[in-house]
């Protein structure tokens, strides 16, 4: 009987009195900790929003880079096509220029004696 009574006392002692634990004094004492936790929560939310915004920005930049790469390849192929000898001759024909059929000749400059 005595042992049962001791066991019940230990169980009663182990129970926490929540009313005393969450008293006004305890809450006021822990206000700095609550403020710290709320600041951490705000920083956590801000970090999530910042990461989302940054990932969207990276996606837009990647798409812009792909567009510029396609444009570069298109212009490069067009320049290579237009720089062929046959295309150049077609382009300058309206100006009255024709392709040479004879090799160019060298002018020899001789000094003039007085």
C-alpha positions as CSV (number, residue, x, y, z in Angstrom):
1,X,0.0,0.0,0.0
2,X,2.8,2.3,0.9
3,X,4.5,1.6,-2.4
4,X,1.3,2.4,-4.4
5,X,1.1,5.7,-2.6
6,X,4.7,6.6,-3.4
7,X,4.2,5.7,-7.1
8,X,1.1,8.0,-7.2
9,X,3.1,10.8,-5.6
10,X,5.9,10.4,-8.2
11,X,3.3,10.6,-11.0
12,X,1.8,13.7,-9.5
13,X,5.2,15.3,-9.2
14,X,6.1,14.4,-12.8
15,X,2.9,16.1,-14.2
16,X,3.6,19.7,-15.2
17,X,1.3,22.4,-14.1
18,X,0.6,24.1,-17.5
19,X,-1.2,27.0,-15.9
20,X,1.8,28.0,-13.9
21,X,4.1,27.3,-16.9
22,X,2.2,29.6,-19.2
23,X,1.7,32.3,-16.7
24,X,2.0,36.1,-17.4
25,X,5.4,36.3,-15.8
26,X,6.8,33.5,-17.9
27,X,5.4,35.0,-21.1
28,X,6.8,38.4,-20.3
29,X,10.2,36.8,-19.5
30,X,10.3,35.1,-22.9
31,X,9.3,38.0,-25.1
32,X,12.8,38.5,-26.5
33,X,12.8,34.8,-27.5
34,X,9.4,35.1,-29.2
35,X,10.6,38.2,-31.1
36,X,13.7,36.3,-32.2
37,X,11.5,33.4,-33.4
38,X,9.2,35.8,-35.3
39,X,12.2,37.5,-36.9
40,X,13.5,34.1,-38.0
41,X,10.0,33.3,-39.5
42,X,10.0,36.6,-41.4
43,X,13.5,35.9,-42.8
44,X,12.5,32.4,-43.8
45,X,9.5,33.6,-45.7
46,X,11.6,36.4,-47.3
47,X,14.2,33.9,-48.4
48,X,11.6,31.7,-50.0
49,X,10.1,34.6,-52.0
50,X,13.6,35.8,-53.0
51,X,14.5,32.3,-54.2
52,X,11.3,32.1,-56.3
53,X,11.9,35.5,-57.8
54,X,15.6,34.6,-58.5
55,X,14.6,31.3,-60.2
56,X,12.1,33.1,-62.4
57,X,14.7,35.7,-63.3
58,X,17.2,33.0,-64.2
59,X,14.6,31.3,-66.4
60,X,13.9,34.5,-68.3
61,X,17.6,35.1,-68.8
62,X,18.1,31.6,-70.1
63,X,15.3,32.1,-72.6
64,X,16.8,35.4,-73.7
65,X,20.2,33.8,-74.2
66,X,18.7,31.0,-76.3
67,X,16.9,33.6,-78.5
68,X,20.2,35.5,-78.9
69,X,22.0,32.3,-79.7
70,X,19.5,31.4,-82.5
71,X,19.7,35.0,-83.8
72,X,23.5,34.7,-83.9
73,X,23.5,31.4,-85.7
74,X,21.0,32.7,-88.3
75,X,23.0,35.9,-89.0
76,X,26.2,33.9,-89.2
77,X,24.8,31.5,-91.7
78,X,23.4,34.4,-93.8
79,X,26.8,36.2,-93.7
80,X,28.6,33.0,-94.8
81,X,26.1,32.5,-97.6
82,X,26.4,36.1,-98.9
83,X,30.2,36.0,-98.8
84,X,30.4,33.3,-101.4
85,X,32.0,34.4,-104.7
86,X,28.9,33.7,-106.7
87,X,26.6,35.6,-104.3
88,X,29.0,38.6,-104.3
89,X,29.1,38.8,-108.1
90,X,25.3,38.7,-108.1
91,X,25.2,41.5,-105.5
92,X,27.6,43.9,-107.3
93,X,26.3,43.2,-110.9
94,X,23.7,46.1,-110.7
95,X,26.5,48.4,-109.9
96,X,28.2,47.5,-113.2
97,X,31.0,45.5,-111.7
98,X,31.9,42.2,-113.2
99,X,34.2,39.4,-112.2
100,X,37.6,39.5,-113.8
101,X,38.3,36.9,-116.6
102,X,42.0,37.8,-117.0
103,X,44.5,37.8,-114.2
104,X,45.4,41.2,-112.8
105,X,48.6,42.8,-114.2
106,X,51.3,44.6,-112.3
107,X,52.2,48.2,-113.0
108,X,55.9,48.9,-112.8
109,X,56.6,52.4,-111.7
110,X,59.9,53.6,-113.2
111,X,61.5,56.7,-111.7
112,X,61.4,59.7,-113.9
113,X,64.8,61.2,-114.6
114,X,65.2,65.0,-115.0
